[in-house]
């Protein structure tokens, strides 16, 4: 199995998440994308975070249950950090070929992640465009530091299971974010 891991709060899940999942399925020739609904992101405030059940329902609402699957496996495993989730998934599914899927904004945030260098040694990743972040992320310090592991997009299908490696997957972008959706839902209706 070739599985893309798209982690996040999904507070709420939206069309942008679905667009990323579908783009990764095609470009990386994945069998599935797992929407890993985080029980609690250590880098985000708890204020404004919907309950786990609500966020799971939101992720299931964009998933098809076959190729795009919403899962609360991190809550079941008792993990909060990607490095711990990665270790357990690699141990639990030794024959799976995983690839981490992330937006360009995450590429700039990696140094804030617990043991991020270990993650990159064991888990290849695909960076997808994010409005307002892509250009600076790809020209930034982390992309420069990891340049020897970057693969051309024509080799994207070879990425799953080949760490350390990463690829930028250009695709259509939409300017949606969970933060903006939450803010819009709080605006009074005229």
Beta strands, then each sheet from edge to edge (+ up, - down):
strand 1: 2-8
strand 2: 32-37
strand 3: 68-71
strand 4: 97-103
strand 5: 124-128
strand 6: 166-169
sheet 1: 3+ 2+ 1+ 4+ 5+ 6+
end
